[in-house]
């Protein structure tokens, strides 16, 4: 029987965190590192267990973006994964429903970087692609990241954002060299 739980990173035990990391490593073989893992910590987690086994996870962390030049605190969805053998059973949607609840209640709007495999899930849940140019705020100023264009999705239930505006995120380790 599957069960959803939700908690803050501070409430996860060492074994909980190890199970999350193992799930993410298996879901993104060779494409998931320590920086990626750290990006998903410090916020709210949605975890789905099948008995004692963690089979799905996602988290929301607070980030600061500039949207069309205006500072905006957002909920950023990270580390969404479903274990092989448990996919296409609605578990990703279960995780996302909880994360969307957190985004709306705590941040108003949400963003995420979608993998090719996850894009259909996010599109079906009403997360359109951000159409505007993407940039990162570095110590040297704003730097365009054209390779990222089209890879960010937004959850804006109130419809207040201009999806064609420039989106600037803060720099994080492992994202931009």
Secondary structure, DSSP 8 states (H G I E B T S, - for coil): -EEEEEEEGGG--HHHHHHHHHHHHHHTTTS--HHHHHHT-SSEEEEEEETTEEEEEEEEEEEEEEETTEEEEEEEEEEEEE-TTSTTSSHHHHHHHHHHHHHHHHTS-EEEE--TTTHHHHHHTT-EE--S-EEEEETTEEEE-GGGTT-EEEE-TT--S-TTS-EEEE--TTT--
